[in-house]
Amino acid sequence: MGRALADAYPEARATFDEAEAALPGLAKLIFDGPDADLVLTQNAQPAILTMSIAAQRVLASRGIAPSFVAGHSLGEYSANVAADTMAFADAVKIVRRRGQYMQEAVPVGAGSMAAILGLDADAVIRACEEAAQGDVVSAANMNGAGQVVIAGATAAVQRAGERAKALGARRVIPLAVSAPFHCALLKPAEERLEPELRALRVRNPRVPVVANVDAEPKRDAAAAIDALVKQVSSPVRWEQVVQRLASEGVTNYVEVGPGTVLSGLVKKIHKDARVFNFAGPDDLAAIEEGLRSQ
């Protein structure tokens, strides 16, 4: 992952070198794996952040700069680095600890997540409430386009999935995750991370960061950090984030880093948007041409 970017662009290579200096061994793991280690939460989070910022810096070196930034869950850290709210090296270190704290908050197997397809968010919330039976289960990712991810205690997630089917869900897909992210079970992780986030040296974002927790643009450092603290155990309101960006006049979206999941979601939420993704050298020409033709 990321090797083509590093080989093609000095800005990207410098980003991987900076990540390596902050967390020795990270760059080699990103480039060479093994996958079994790379996918561990405490490694995956700084790895994805690093590749995302490497891609963003390549675009910035070519004059492609955002008017707003946003990210899904971990991606909100990339958004804040891109907005200069925090230093990249600080972000790499803190997202590793974020991953560790999330993993340690819930014993393996005690929590899980599932994607509910074909049911609106209100109905999914109802399914969770009716299935909880005193356990934690709630909407964790409100992704739009009839896709809501739920998280919580394993048995409660299973019950909520069955209830969602009874309410008309098209499919319920258990997710292979290491922890039940963005639910109340992650409150211990939030409490461990909060003082470290608040101790960071930060500055006001140079462009607004539209936050997961409330889909509001954060224009000062304190608000941006508050949002990062709260998002650990709060749902990601991605559909509302994209709707807010659209209401602010955003028409072009560039997804940076590995994968194109967010590009697909944006296209479904904001149907008139022009959406690009940048993960490697082959993607750059289409972005430059597409933005020039506006």
N, C-alpha and C positions, 0 to 999 in steps of 0.2 A: 504494500500500500504506500503510495506517495513517491515511490522511487522515480517515476517518470517526471513528476513535477520537479523534484530535487535535481535531476540530471539536466533538465531543460532550462531552469531559471535560477539565477543566483539568489534572488530574493527568497525563493522557496528553500534552497539549500541552506541559506543563513538561518531560516526559521527552524529547520530541523536541527541545525547545530546549536541554536539557542535552547531548544528543548532538551537536547542531550546534555548541555551544561547544567540545566536546572534539575534534570532527572537522569543521571547517568544510566545508559543502557536502553533508554527509550527509543532513540532513533533506530538502533539496530533491530529492536523488536518490531517497530513499525515496518521497516523495509523487509525483514527476513522472517518474522514470526519467531517461534511457531504459533500457529493460530490458536492453539489451546491456551497459550499464555496471553496472547493479544486480546482475546475476547473477555478475559477476566475484567470485571468492572473497574478495578483500580488501575488497570493498564489501558483499557478501551477508552476511558474518559479523556486522559491526557493525549492519547494517540489521535483520537478524532478531533480534539481541539487543535492539535498541532497541524494536522493536515488542512483543516479548515482555514487556519490563519495563514498557512503557507500559500494557499490558493488566493485568499483575499489580498495578500500583499503583492502577489503577481498582478492582480487586476489593478490595484492602487498604483503600481509602478507604470501602468499604461493609461492612467487618468480615469479609470473606471471607479468612481466613488459613490457610495450610497447617500441618499437623503434621509433614510430611516434604516434601522437594523432591527432584526428580530431573530430569535432562535428557539427551537423546540427543545425544552428541557436543558440538557447539557449545552445545546447550541446557544442558549442565552449568554453563556460565558464567552463563546466566540464572538457574539454580537457586542458584548461589552469591551472586549479587547479591540475589535474593529473600530469601536467608537472612542477608543482611548480612555475609557473609564478606569481600566486597570492595566498594568504591565503584563505582557505575555508570559514572562517567566513566573510571575506571581500566580497567574491563572493556571499554568501547567501544574504547579505544585499543589494549589488548593483543590483542583478537580481530582487529583489523585486521592487526596484525603477525603473529598466528597464521596468518591467511589468506595473507599474503605469503610467510611462511616455508614453508608447506605447498606453495604454488605453485612456489616456487623450488627445492624439494628434489629434484624429478624433472622432467626436460625434458618438454615437452608431447609427448604421443604415446608416451613410453617406459613409462608406467604406465596402468593402467585398472582398472575395477571392473565386476562383473557380479552380478546377483541370481540366486540359485539357489532355485527354488521346488519344493516337494514332496519335499524331502530333508532328513533330520534333520542337526543340526549335526555329529555324529560322522562321518556319511558324507561330508559336505562337507569336513571336515578331512582325511579319508582321501583324497578326490579331489585336494585340493591337494598333499598329501604325495607322491602317486603321479605328479602332473603337473609337479612343480617342476623336476626335471632341473637342479638347481643354481641356478635362479632363485628370486626371491621371489614366492610366492603363498600367501595364507592367508585364513582367515575374518576379516572386518573388522567386520561388523555381525551379531550373532546376535539377530535381531529377533523370533524366535518364530513360531508358527503356520506352520511349514514354510518360513520365509523366512530365508535366510542370504546376506549379501552378501560376496563375496570381492574381494580387492584384491591388486595386485602388478604385476610386469612384464607388459606387454601380451601377449606370446606365451604366457607361463605362465598367465595368466588364461584365455586361449582354450583352452589344453590342459586346464586344470582344469574348464572348462565342459563340454568334450566328455567328460571322465572322469565328471563328475557325471551327465550324461545316461546314460552306460553303467551307472551305479550306480542309476538309477531316477528321476532328477530329472524333474519334469514339464515345466519350462521353464527356460531360461537366458536372461536378459535383459541385454544389455550396457547399462551406464549412461552417460549423458552427463555426465561429471564432468571437472573440470579437473586432478585429481591422484588418485593411488591412496591414499585416506585410510586411516588406522588399520592400517597394515602397516609392516614393517621398513624399507621405502624412505623412510618419513617420519622416521626417526631423526635425520637432520641438522636437520630442522625442530624436533624435540623439544629437541635440544641448544642451538639458538639461543634457543628460547623459555624454557627452564628458568631461566636467571638473571634474566630479566625477571619471570617469575612469582614467583620467590622474593624479588625486591626490592619487591613490592607491599606496601602497608600493609594488613594483614588483621586480622580478629578471629574469634573462635570463632563458628561459625554459630549463629544463634538457634534453628534447627530442624535436624535431621540432614539431610545431603545424601547420598543414596544414589548411589554413584559408578559410572561405567561400567566401570571396570577390574576390579572385584571384587564389585560389588553389595553392598558393605558401607556402612552409614551412617557418614559422617564427622562427628564431633562436635567436632573442634578444627581450628583454622585450618591447622596444619602438615599434617595428614592430608588436608584438602581440597585444598591446593595440590599435595601429592605426587600425588594422583589426577589432577589436571589436567595435570601434567607427563607422567605415564605414558600418559594416554589418547591422546596424539598418534600414537604408533606401536603402540598396543595395541588389541585388538578391543573394540567396544562390546557389552557383555553385557546387552542390553536385556531379553531374556526373564527373565534372572536378577534384574535390577533390579525388574521388576514383581512377580516371585514373592516377592522380599524384602519389598517394600512390602505385599503381601497378607499375608505371615507376620507383619508388624508390626501387622496389624489395619486397614490402610487399605481403605476400601470406596468412597470417592468420589475421583475424579480430575478435575482441571480442567486441560486443555491450554490454555496461553496463547500468543498470537502467531499468525502466519500458518499456515494449513494444519490438517489434521485427521489426518495420517498416524499420529501416536502414539495418538490416540484409537482408531483402528481396531485397532492392535496391542494396546492394553491390553484391549479387549473380547475379543480372541481368546485372550489369555494368562490373564486374570482374568475368567472368564465371569460371575461374580456381581457384578462391579463396576458402579457407576453412573458414567458417563463424560460429561463436559461439555467444550465447547471455547469459548474466548472470544477472538474476533478483531475484533469490532465491536459497536456498540450493539445490534444486533438479537439478540445472543446473551445479553445480561445477564439478561433477565427469566427465561429458562428456568433459568439457573444459580441465581438467587436462590430461585425457586420450588422447584426440585429439592432444594436443600440445606435449605430450610425444612421440607420434607415428610419429612425423615429422622426 
